[in-house]
Amino acid sequence: MTPKILVFAGSSRVGAFSGKTADNAQKELALQGAEVTRISLADYPLPIMDEDLEREKGIPENAVKLARLIAAHDGVLVATPEYNRSLPSLLKNTIDWVSRVSKDNGRPLHPFSGKAFALCSSSNGPFAGIYAINHLRTVLVHVGCEVVSPQCSIMRGQDAFDEDGGFKDPRSRDIMTTVCQTLIERARMLSTRIGE
């Protein structure tokens, strides 16, 4: 089977290192034979997660759209920046809202449950977003995702990419190759299990 993989960054900022990392993941996944969908969270704006708002107005339509997208793919790759040694509010808020989606037009929908995820991180410092990626892993495991072990963390993002947006460091390319290969294999396995 050709796995369908969703890719997005945890930042919507133009020129964000996480966006460039997600671009590299998109290219590598496609090279490995996956059908890749690349989105920007900027196209799915959401209010700050608020249970009073949810009770009054329901779950925002963009959260439901994202839940449908995640559910329609065999795996997901997220590239997160690091803000104050944790994941950014945009990404956390998105996960919080999507985790509230349990139905779609009356049918059960659990987008995170048993879904294969792979993680990347980036920062402009020497720690490569390692705090953010660890916090993100904890959050995703909590909501039911199966997060693969290999991860790609890019340090000193301002110097990490060439003029075409690719990684300068061959080790980063090799690690990304491993992350994408592992995600594809895990996504195939989980999809086969669901289809049995």
Biotite code that builds the C-alpha atoms (Angstrom):
import biotite.structure as struc

atoms = struc.array([
    struc.Atom([0.000, 0.000, 0.000], chain_id="A", res_id=1, res_name="MET", atom_name="CA", element="C"),
    struc.Atom([1.041, 3.596, -0.555], chain_id="A", res_id=2, res_name="THR", atom_name="CA", element="C"),
    struc.Atom([0.885, 5.296, 2.854], chain_id="A", res_id=3, res_name="PRO", atom_name="CA", element="C"),
    struc.Atom([-0.784, 8.688, 3.118], chain_id="A", res_id=4, res_name="LYS", atom_name="CA", element="C"),
    struc.Atom([1.233, 11.010, 5.350], chain_id="A", res_id=5, res_name="ILE", atom_name="CA", element="C"),
    struc.Atom([0.161, 14.430, 6.626], chain_id="A", res_id=6, res_name="LEU", atom_name="CA", element="C"),
    struc.Atom([2.955, 16.947, 7.287], chain_id="A", res_id=7, res_name="VAL", atom_name="CA", element="C"),
    struc.Atom([2.794, 20.286, 9.083], chain_id="A", res_id=8, res_name="PHE", atom_name="CA", element="C"),
    struc.Atom([4.895, 22.649, 11.170], chain_id="A", res_id=9, res_name="ALA", atom_name="CA", element="C"),
    struc.Atom([4.060, 23.997, 14.602], chain_id="A", res_id=10, res_name="GLY", atom_name="CA", element="C"),
    struc.Atom([4.772, 27.538, 13.431], chain_id="A", res_id=11, res_name="SER", atom_name="CA", element="C"),
    struc.Atom([3.073, 29.491, 10.680], chain_id="A", res_id=12, res_name="SER", atom_name="CA", element="C"),
    struc.Atom([5.752, 32.192, 10.574], chain_id="A", res_id=13, res_name="ARG", atom_name="CA", element="C"),
    struc.Atom([7.228, 32.901, 7.137], chain_id="A", res_id=14, res_name="VAL", atom_name="CA", element="C"),
    struc.Atom([10.734, 31.443, 6.998], chain_id="A", res_id=15, res_name="GLY", atom_name="CA", element="C"),
    struc.Atom([10.321, 29.456, 10.236], chain_id="A", res_id=16, res_name="ALA", atom_name="CA", element="C"),
    struc.Atom([12.965, 26.763, 10.781], chain_id="A", res_id=17, res_name="PHE", atom_name="CA", element="C"),
    struc.Atom([10.179, 24.320, 11.601], chain_id="A", res_id=18, res_name="SER", atom_name="CA", element="C"),
    struc.Atom([8.579, 25.075, 8.243], chain_id="A", res_id=19, res_name="GLY", atom_name="CA", element="C"),
    struc.Atom([11.849, 24.391, 6.443], chain_id="A", res_id=20, res_name="LYS", atom_name="CA", element="C"),
    struc.Atom([12.253, 21.170, 8.419], chain_id="A", res_id=21, res_name="THR", atom_name="CA", element="C"),
    struc.Atom([8.724, 20.130, 7.442], chain_id="A", res_id=22, res_name="ALA", atom_name="CA", element="C"),
    struc.Atom([9.572, 20.895, 3.796], chain_id="A", res_id=23, res_name="ASP", atom_name="CA", element="C"),
    struc.Atom([12.553, 18.543, 4.012], chain_id="A", res_id=24, res_name="ASN", atom_name="CA", element="C"),
    struc.Atom([10.345, 15.859, 5.560], chain_id="A", res_id=25, res_name="ALA", atom_name="CA", element="C"),
    struc.Atom([7.786, 16.304, 2.785], chain_id="A", res_id=26, res_name="GLN", atom_name="CA", element="C"),
    struc.Atom([10.450, 15.768, 0.107], chain_id="A", res_id=27, res_name="LYS", atom_name="CA", element="C"),
    struc.Atom([11.971, 12.757, 1.851], chain_id="A", res_id=28, res_name="GLU", atom_name="CA", element="C"),
    struc.Atom([8.617, 11.067, 2.436], chain_id="A", res_id=29, res_name="LEU", atom_name="CA", element="C"),
    struc.Atom([7.734, 11.535, -1.234], chain_id="A", res_id=30, res_name="ALA", atom_name="CA", element="C"),
    struc.Atom([11.103, 10.080, -2.281], chain_id="A", res_id=31, res_name="LEU", atom_name="CA", element="C"),
    struc.Atom([10.321, 7.039, -0.159], chain_id="A", res_id=32, res_name="GLN", atom_name="CA", element="C"),
    struc.Atom([7.030, 6.508, -1.955], chain_id="A", res_id=33, res_name="GLY", atom_name="CA", element="C"),
    struc.Atom([4.503, 8.091, 0.397], chain_id="A", res_id=34, res_name="ALA", atom_name="CA", element="C"),
    struc.Atom([1.544, 10.178, -0.725], chain_id="A", res_id=35, res_name="GLU", atom_name="CA", element="C"),
    struc.Atom([2.190, 13.423, 1.142], chain_id="A", res_id=36, res_name="VAL", atom_name="CA", element="C"),
    struc.Atom([-0.213, 16.179, 2.134], chain_id="A", res_id=37, res_name="THR", atom_name="CA", element="C"),
    struc.Atom([1.501, 19.350, 3.371], chain_id="A", res_id=38, res_name="ARG", atom_name="CA", element="C"),
    struc.Atom([-0.625, 21.877, 5.244], chain_id="A", res_id=39, res_name="ILE", atom_name="CA", element="C"),
    struc.Atom([-0.119, 25.076, 7.209], chain_id="A", res_id=40, res_name="SER", atom_name="CA", element="C"),
    struc.Atom([-1.885, 25.601, 10.521], chain_id="A", res_id=41, res_name="LEU", atom_name="CA", element="C"),
    struc.Atom([-2.384, 29.211, 9.395], chain_id="A", res_id=42, res_name="ALA", atom_name="CA", element="C"),
    struc.Atom([-5.125, 27.877, 7.119], chain_id="A", res_id=43, res_name="ASP", atom_name="CA", element="C"),
    struc.Atom([-7.007, 26.461, 10.129], chain_id="A", res_id=44, res_name="TYR", atom_name="CA", element="C"),
    struc.Atom([-7.244, 29.334, 12.637], chain_id="A", res_id=45, res_name="PRO", atom_name="CA", element="C"),
    struc.Atom([-8.703, 28.413, 16.010], chain_id="A", res_id=46, res_name="LEU", atom_name="CA", element="C"),
    struc.Atom([-9.694, 30.379, 19.107], chain_id="A", res_id=47, res_name="PRO", atom_name="CA", element="C"),
    struc.Atom([-7.889, 29.697, 22.357], chain_id="A", res_id=48, res_name="ILE", atom_name="CA", element="C"),
    struc.Atom([-9.179, 26.410, 23.776], chain_id="A", res_id=49, res_name="MET", atom_name="CA", element="C"),
    struc.Atom([-11.958, 27.245, 26.216], chain_id="A", res_id=50, res_name="ASP", atom_name="CA", element="C"),
    struc.Atom([-14.499, 24.747, 27.526], chain_id="A", res_id=51, res_name="GLU", atom_name="CA", element="C"),
    struc.Atom([-17.042, 27.542, 28.103], chain_id="A", res_id=52, res_name="ASP", atom_name="CA", element="C"),
    struc.Atom([-16.708, 28.490, 24.437], chain_id="A", res_id=53, res_name="LEU", atom_name="CA", element="C"),
    struc.Atom([-17.029, 24.846, 23.437], chain_id="A", res_id=54, res_name="GLU", atom_name="CA", element="C"),
    struc.Atom([-20.193, 24.491, 25.519], chain_id="A", res_id=55, res_name="ARG", atom_name="CA", element="C"),
    struc.Atom([-21.726, 27.659, 24.045], chain_id="A", res_id=56, res_name="GLU", atom_name="CA", element="C"),
    struc.Atom([-20.719, 27.310, 20.398], chain_id="A", res_id=57, res_name="LYS", atom_name="CA", element="C"),
    struc.Atom([-19.463, 23.763, 19.968], chain_id="A", res_id=58, res_name="GLY", atom_name="CA", element="C"),
    struc.Atom([-16.154, 22.619, 18.556], chain_id="A", res_id=59, res_name="ILE", atom_name="CA", element="C"),
    struc.Atom([-14.847, 25.006, 15.854], chain_id="A", res_id=60, res_name="PRO", atom_name="CA", element="C"),
    struc.Atom([-15.246, 23.791, 12.290], chain_id="A", res_id=61, res_name="GLU", atom_name="CA", element="C"),
    struc.Atom([-11.498, 24.105, 11.661], chain_id="A", res_id=62, res_name="ASN", atom_name="CA", element="C"),
    struc.Atom([-10.809, 21.656, 14.493], chain_id="A", res_id=63, res_name="ALA", atom_name="CA", element="C"),
    struc.Atom([-13.214, 19.201, 12.885], chain_id="A", res_id=64, res_name="VAL", atom_name="CA", element="C"),
    struc.Atom([-11.559, 19.731, 9.483], chain_id="A", res_id=65, res_name="LYS", atom_name="CA", element="C"),
    struc.Atom([-8.148, 18.981, 10.993], chain_id="A", res_id=66, res_name="LEU", atom_name="CA", element="C"),
    struc.Atom([-9.532, 15.931, 12.768], chain_id="A", res_id=67, res_name="ALA", atom_name="CA", element="C"),
    struc.Atom([-10.885, 14.638, 9.466], chain_id="A", res_id=68, res_name="ARG", atom_name="CA", element="C"),
    struc.Atom([-7.525, 15.274, 7.776], chain_id="A", res_id=69, res_name="LEU", atom_name="CA", element="C"),
    struc.Atom([-5.598, 13.408, 10.453], chain_id="A", res_id=70, res_name="ILE", atom_name="CA", element="C"),
    struc.Atom([-8.071, 10.529, 10.415], chain_id="A", res_id=71, res_name="ALA", atom_name="CA", element="C"),
    struc.Atom([-7.823, 10.290, 6.608], chain_id="A", res_id=72, res_name="ALA", atom_name="CA", element="C"),
    struc.Atom([-4.047, 9.779, 6.707], chain_id="A", res_id=73, res_name="HIS", atom_name="CA", element="C"),
    struc.Atom([-2.048, 6.738, 7.766], chain_id="A", res_id=74, res_name="ASP", atom_name="CA", element="C"),
    struc.Atom([0.582, 8.812, 9.544], chain_id="A", res_id=75, res_name="GLY", atom_name="CA", element="C"),
    struc.Atom([1.491, 12.353, 10.550], chain_id="A", res_id=76, res_name="VAL", atom_name="CA", element="C"),
    struc.Atom([4.810, 14.164, 10.784], chain_id="A", res_id=77, res_name="LEU", atom_name="CA", element="C"),
    struc.Atom([5.011, 17.310, 12.907], chain_id="A", res_id=78, res_name="VAL", atom_name="CA", element="C"),
    struc.Atom([7.937, 19.734, 12.954], chain_id="A", res_id=79, res_name="ALA", atom_name="CA", element="C"),
    struc.Atom([7.881, 21.910, 16.058], chain_id="A", res_id=80, res_name="THR", atom_name="CA", element="C"),
    struc.Atom([9.831, 25.020, 16.994], chain_id="A", res_id=81, res_name="PRO", atom_name="CA", element="C"),
    struc.Atom([10.741, 25.610, 20.632], chain_id="A", res_id=82, res_name="GLU", atom_name="CA", element="C"),
    struc.Atom([9.308, 28.536, 22.604], chain_id="A", res_id=83, res_name="TYR", atom_name="CA", element="C"),
    struc.Atom([10.533, 29.002, 26.170], chain_id="A", res_id=84, res_name="ASN", atom_name="CA", element="C"),
    struc.Atom([11.732, 25.392, 26.251], chain_id="A", res_id=85, res_name="ARG", atom_name="CA", element="C"),
    struc.Atom([8.372, 23.940, 25.255], chain_id="A", res_id=86, res_name="SER", atom_name="CA", element="C"),
    struc.Atom([6.070, 23.593, 22.267], chain_id="A", res_id=87, res_name="LEU", atom_name="CA", element="C"),
    struc.Atom([4.439, 26.739, 20.844], chain_id="A", res_id=88, res_name="PRO", atom_name="CA", element="C"),
    struc.Atom([0.928, 27.788, 21.784], chain_id="A", res_id=89, res_name="SER", atom_name="CA", element="C"),
    struc.Atom([-0.290, 27.447, 18.170], chain_id="A", res_id=90, res_name="LEU", atom_name="CA", element="C"),
    struc.Atom([0.575, 23.752, 18.116], chain_id="A", res_id=91, res_name="LEU", atom_name="CA", element="C"),
    struc.Atom([-0.642, 22.973, 21.637], chain_id="A", res_id=92, res_name="LYS", atom_name="CA", element="C"),
    struc.Atom([-3.929, 24.798, 21.048], chain_id="A", res_id=93, res_name="ASN", atom_name="CA", element="C"),
    struc.Atom([-4.446, 22.866, 17.816], chain_id="A", res_id=94, res_name="THR", atom_name="CA", element="C"),
    struc.Atom([-3.878, 19.523, 19.534], chain_id="A", res_id=95, res_name="ILE", atom_name="CA", element="C"),
    struc.Atom([-6.161, 20.522, 22.414], chain_id="A", res_id=96, res_name="ASP", atom_name="CA", element="C"),
    struc.Atom([-9.035, 21.392, 20.085], chain_id="A", res_id=97, res_name="TRP", atom_name="CA", element="C"),
    struc.Atom([-8.623, 18.371, 17.816], chain_id="A", res_id=98, res_name="VAL", atom_name="CA", element="C"),
    struc.Atom([-8.532, 16.092, 20.851], chain_id="A", res_id=99, res_name="SER", atom_name="CA", element="C"),
    struc.Atom([-12.059, 17.307, 21.681], chain_id="A", res_id=100, res_name="ARG", atom_name="CA", element="C"),
    struc.Atom([-13.434, 15.915, 18.413], chain_id="A", res_id=101, res_name="VAL", atom_name="CA", element="C"),
    struc.Atom([-15.142, 12.583, 19.013], chain_id="A", res_id=102, res_name="SER", atom_name="CA", element="C"),
    struc.Atom([-17.885, 12.671, 16.378], chain_id="A", res_id=103, res_name="LYS", atom_name="CA", element="C"),
    struc.Atom([-18.310, 13.852, 12.804], chain_id="A", res_id=104, res_name="ASP", atom_name="CA", element="C"),
    struc.Atom([-21.897, 14.144, 11.578], chain_id="A", res_id=105, res_name="ASN", atom_name="CA", element="C"),
    struc.Atom([-22.962, 11.685, 14.256], chain_id="A", res_id=106, res_name="GLY", atom_name="CA", element="C"),
    struc.Atom([-20.287, 9.113, 13.425], chain_id="A", res_id=107, res_name="ARG", atom_name="CA", element="C"),
    struc.Atom([-17.461, 8.314, 15.856], chain_id="A", res_id=108, res_name="PRO", atom_name="CA", element="C"),
    struc.Atom([-14.203, 10.068, 15.020], chain_id="A", res_id=109, res_name="LEU", atom_name="CA", element="C"),
    struc.Atom([-11.059, 9.644, 17.113], chain_id="A", res_id=110, res_name="HIS", atom_name="CA", element="C"),
    struc.Atom([-8.307, 11.180, 14.971], chain_id="A", res_id=111, res_name="PRO", atom_name="CA", element="C"),
    struc.Atom([-5.376, 10.595, 17.323], chain_id="A", res_id=112, res_name="PHE", atom_name="CA", element="C"),
    struc.Atom([-6.210, 7.106, 18.559], chain_id="A", res_id=113, res_name="SER", atom_name="CA", element="C"),
    struc.Atom([-3.568, 4.654, 17.348], chain_id="A", res_id=114, res_name="GLY", atom_name="CA", element="C"),
    struc.Atom([-2.288, 7.077, 14.688], chain_id="A", res_id=115, res_name="LYS", atom_name="CA", element="C"),
    struc.Atom([1.405, 6.850, 13.731], chain_id="A", res_id=116, res_name="ALA", atom_name="CA", element="C"),
    struc.Atom([3.249, 10.119, 14.378], chain_id="A", res_id=117, res_name="PHE", atom_name="CA", element="C"),
    struc.Atom([6.839, 11.207, 13.789], chain_id="A", res_id=118, res_name="ALA", atom_name="CA", element="C"),
    struc.Atom([8.398, 14.310, 15.314], chain_id="A", res_id=119, res_name="LEU", atom_name="CA", element="C"),
    struc.Atom([10.994, 16.865, 14.308], chain_id="A", res_id=120, res_name="CYS", atom_name="CA", element="C"),
    struc.Atom([12.191, 19.960, 16.124], chain_id="A", res_id=121, res_name="SER", atom_name="CA", element="C"),
    struc.Atom([14.327, 22.987, 15.418], chain_id="A", res_id=122, res_name="SER", atom_name="CA", element="C"),
    struc.Atom([15.724, 26.006, 17.196], chain_id="A", res_id=123, res_name="SER", atom_name="CA", element="C"),
    struc.Atom([18.269, 28.770, 16.702], chain_id="A", res_id=124, res_name="ASN", atom_name="CA", element="C"),
    struc.Atom([20.359, 27.460, 19.616], chain_id="A", res_id=125, res_name="GLY", atom_name="CA", element="C"),
    struc.Atom([22.538, 24.418, 20.291], chain_id="A", res_id=126, res_name="PRO", atom_name="CA", element="C"),
    struc.Atom([19.825, 22.261, 21.890], chain_id="A", res_id=127, res_name="PHE", atom_name="CA", element="C"),
    struc.Atom([17.826, 21.828, 18.654], chain_id="A", res_id=128, res_name="ALA", atom_name="CA", element="C"),
    struc.Atom([14.402, 22.143, 20.268], chain_id="A", res_id=129, res_name="GLY", atom_name="CA", element="C"),
    struc.Atom([14.885, 19.024, 22.374], chain_id="A", res_id=130, res_name="ILE", atom_name="CA", element="C"),
    struc.Atom([12.698, 20.333, 25.209], chain_id="A", res_id=131, res_name="TYR", atom_name="CA", element="C"),
    struc.Atom([9.838, 21.093, 22.830], chain_id="A", res_id=132, res_name="ALA", atom_name="CA", element="C"),
    struc.Atom([10.006, 17.734, 21.085], chain_id="A", res_id=133, res_name="ILE", atom_name="CA", element="C"),
    struc.Atom([9.977, 15.864, 24.399], chain_id="A", res_id=134, res_name="ASN", atom_name="CA", element="C"),
    struc.Atom([6.961, 17.835, 25.621], chain_id="A", res_id=135, res_name="HIS", atom_name="CA", element="C"),
    struc.Atom([5.217, 17.263, 22.279], chain_id="A", res_id=136, res_name="LEU", atom_name="CA", element="C"),
    struc.Atom([5.866, 13.527, 22.491], chain_id="A", res_id=137, res_name="ARG", atom_name="CA", element="C"),
    struc.Atom([4.312, 13.436, 25.963], chain_id="A", res_id=138, res_name="THR", atom_name="CA", element="C"),
    struc.Atom([1.200, 15.307, 24.802], chain_id="A", res_id=139, res_name="VAL", atom_name="CA", element="C"),
    struc.Atom([0.681, 13.124, 21.727], chain_id="A", res_id=140, res_name="LEU", atom_name="CA", element="C"),
    struc.Atom([1.137, 9.865, 23.611], chain_id="A", res_id=141, res_name="VAL", atom_name="CA", element="C"),
    struc.Atom([-1.407, 11.104, 26.154], chain_id="A", res_id=142, res_name="HIS", atom_name="CA", element="C"),
    struc.Atom([-4.048, 11.657, 23.440], chain_id="A", res_id=143, res_name="VAL", atom_name="CA", element="C"),
    struc.Atom([-3.485, 8.171, 22.023], chain_id="A", res_id=144, res_name="GLY", atom_name="CA", element="C"),
    struc.Atom([-0.919, 8.559, 19.245], chain_id="A", res_id=145, res_name="CYS", atom_name="CA", element="C"),
    struc.Atom([1.776, 6.001, 18.534], chain_id="A", res_id=146, res_name="GLU", atom_name="CA", element="C"),
    struc.Atom([4.903, 8.151, 18.246], chain_id="A", res_id=147, res_name="VAL", atom_name="CA", element="C"),
    struc.Atom([7.903, 6.515, 16.572], chain_id="A", res_id=148, res_name="VAL", atom_name="CA", element="C"),
    struc.Atom([11.214, 6.615, 18.415], chain_id="A", res_id=149, res_name="SER", atom_name="CA", element="C"),
    struc.Atom([13.553, 8.201, 15.842], chain_id="A", res_id=150, res_name="PRO", atom_name="CA", element="C"),
    struc.Atom([13.308, 11.977, 15.766], chain_id="A", res_id=151, res_name="GLN", atom_name="CA", element="C"),
    struc.Atom([15.055, 14.715, 13.812], chain_id="A", res_id=152, res_name="CYS", atom_name="CA", element="C"),
    struc.Atom([16.225, 17.761, 15.762], chain_id="A", res_id=153, res_name="SER", atom_name="CA", element="C"),
    struc.Atom([17.882, 20.660, 13.951], chain_id="A", res_id=154, res_name="ILE", atom_name="CA", element="C"),
    struc.Atom([20.196, 22.966, 15.915], chain_id="A", res_id=155, res_name="MET", atom_name="CA", element="C"),
    struc.Atom([21.272, 26.493, 14.934], chain_id="A", res_id=156, res_name="ARG", atom_name="CA", element="C"),
    struc.Atom([18.503, 26.772, 12.374], chain_id="A", res_id=157, res_name="GLY", atom_name="CA", element="C"),
    struc.Atom([19.886, 30.031, 10.988], chain_id="A", res_id=158, res_name="GLN", atom_name="CA", element="C"),
    struc.Atom([22.868, 28.070, 9.613], chain_id="A", res_id=159, res_name="ASP", atom_name="CA", element="C"),
    struc.Atom([21.240, 24.681, 8.987], chain_id="A", res_id=160, res_name="ALA", atom_name="CA", element="C"),
    struc.Atom([19.708, 25.196, 5.534], chain_id="A", res_id=161, res_name="PHE", atom_name="CA", element="C"),
    struc.Atom([21.204, 25.857, 2.118], chain_id="A", res_id=162, res_name="ASP", atom_name="CA", element="C"),
    struc.Atom([19.891, 28.294, -0.510], chain_id="A", res_id=163, res_name="GLU", atom_name="CA", element="C"),
    struc.Atom([17.361, 25.731, -1.725], chain_id="A", res_id=164, res_name="ASP", atom_name="CA", element="C"),
    struc.Atom([16.089, 25.025, 1.793], chain_id="A", res_id=165, res_name="GLY", atom_name="CA", element="C"),
    struc.Atom([17.795, 21.652, 2.112], chain_id="A", res_id=166, res_name="GLY", atom_name="CA", element="C"),
    struc.Atom([19.898, 20.545, 5.050], chain_id="A", res_id=167, res_name="PHE", atom_name="CA", element="C"),
    struc.Atom([23.557, 21.508, 4.868], chain_id="A", res_id=168, res_name="LYS", atom_name="CA", element="C"),
    struc.Atom([24.604, 18.785, 7.298], chain_id="A", res_id=169, res_name="ASP", atom_name="CA", element="C"),
    struc.Atom([24.520, 15.284, 5.768], chain_id="A", res_id=170, res_name="PRO", atom_name="CA", element="C"),
    struc.Atom([23.832, 13.846, 9.244], chain_id="A", res_id=171, res_name="ARG", atom_name="CA", element="C"),
    struc.Atom([20.567, 15.775, 9.363], chain_id="A", res_id=172, res_name="SER", atom_name="CA", element="C"),
    struc.Atom([19.617, 14.325, 5.976], chain_id="A", res_id=173, res_name="ARG", atom_name="CA", element="C"),
    struc.Atom([20.443, 10.815, 7.178], chain_id="A", res_id=174, res_name="ASP", atom_name="CA", element="C"),
    struc.Atom([18.429, 11.229, 10.365], chain_id="A", res_id=175, res_name="ILE", atom_name="CA", element="C"),
    struc.Atom([15.450, 12.586, 8.420], chain_id="A", res_id=176, res_name="MET", atom_name="CA", element="C"),
    struc.Atom([15.673, 9.587, 6.100], chain_id="A", res_id=177, res_name="THR", atom_name="CA", element="C"),
    struc.Atom([15.481, 7.258, 9.104], chain_id="A", res_id=178, res_name="THR", atom_name="CA", element="C"),
    struc.Atom([12.589, 9.150, 10.682], chain_id="A", res_id=179, res_name="VAL", atom_name="CA", element="C"),
    struc.Atom([10.562, 9.065, 7.464], chain_id="A", res_id=180, res_name="CYS", atom_name="CA", element="C"),
    struc.Atom([11.319, 5.407, 6.801], chain_id="A", res_id=181, res_name="GLN", atom_name="CA", element="C"),
    struc.Atom([10.260, 4.457, 10.322], chain_id="A", res_id=182, res_name="THR", atom_name="CA", element="C"),
    struc.Atom([7.052, 6.490, 10.080], chain_id="A", res_id=183, res_name="LEU", atom_name="CA", element="C"),
    struc.Atom([6.121, 4.882, 6.754], chain_id="A", res_id=184, res_name="ILE", atom_name="CA", element="C"),
    struc.Atom([6.747, 1.389, 8.122], chain_id="A", res_id=185, res_name="GLU", atom_name="CA", element="C"),
    struc.Atom([4.733, 2.076, 11.279], chain_id="A", res_id=186, res_name="ARG", atom_name="CA", element="C"),
    struc.Atom([1.887, 3.689, 9.337], chain_id="A", res_id=187, res_name="ALA", atom_name="CA", element="C"),
    struc.Atom([1.687, 0.667, 7.029], chain_id="A", res_id=188, res_name="ARG", atom_name="CA", element="C"),
    struc.Atom([1.657, -1.725, 9.954], chain_id="A", res_id=189, res_name="MET", atom_name="CA", element="C"),
    struc.Atom([-1.076, 0.146, 11.820], chain_id="A", res_id=190, res_name="LEU", atom_name="CA", element="C"),
    struc.Atom([-3.191, 0.520, 8.661], chain_id="A", res_id=191, res_name="SER", atom_name="CA", element="C"),
    struc.Atom([-2.901, -3.201, 7.974], chain_id="A", res_id=192, res_name="THR", atom_name="CA", element="C"),
    struc.Atom([-3.919, -3.963, 11.556], chain_id="A", res_id=193, res_name="ARG", atom_name="CA", element="C"),
    struc.Atom([-6.973, -1.685, 11.285], chain_id="A", res_id=194, res_name="ILE", atom_name="CA", element="C"),
    struc.Atom([-7.966, -3.326, 8.002], chain_id="A", res_id=195, res_name="GLY", atom_name="CA", element="C"),
    struc.Atom([-7.902, -6.851, 9.431], chain_id="A", res_id=196, res_name="GLU", atom_name="CA", element="C"),
])
